[in-house]
Amino acid sequence: ATGVMATSGANVYQVHPHFVIGLQTQGKPSILIDGDSIGGGASATNGGWVTQAFGSTFPTTNYSIPGTAYFTRATPINVKSRTAGFMYHKTVILALGMNEIANPAAATEAYILQRIALMRALGLIVYICTITPKTTSTDLWATSTNQSTTADDSKRIAVNTWIRAGSSGADGVIDTA
């Protein structure tokens, strides 16, 4: 097809494939990583901690999107495009970060319930990670003594307590915090 792709202001739209699908010869299950910048490995040159933890053992597809809180982007078109690739996996790791804590803990928990219910309805095995803290530092993180958590850490702790209690509906918890 030919033509001009529409743009909106400073936004530039790119067209690219979601997946390049092939057959595995080793018979290992593939893992889909779903989350925000923490799951995506933002600012990391190695694909982030989730890819590093599982990538040498299992094939991974990282569907994480850095930026604003993941659940605020849960528009119907976003959900449809993000879940299209889920059928090629059996296991998903939901790796959310501090972006999710912008709203009250109850709102974050409600979103997590909704997201995991969708994944489970698709027949996926779901693991959820606890949310790691966001810190500030007076010595560029050279020592832990000079670090402190941000003001909204109490919401993160509340959500993590809820996740650890098994309330999310996930098949398992990966405690990263």
Buried (B, 14 or more C-beta within 10 A) or exposed (E): EEEEEEEEEEEEEEEEEEEEEEEEEEEEEBBBBBBBBBBBBBEEEEBBBBBEBBBEEEBBBBBBBBEEBBBBBBEEEEBEEBBEBBEEBEBBBBBBBBBBBBBEBEBBBEBBBBBBEBBBEEEBBBBBBBBBBBBEEEEEEEEEEEBEBEEBBEBBBBBBEBBBEEEBBBBEBBEBB
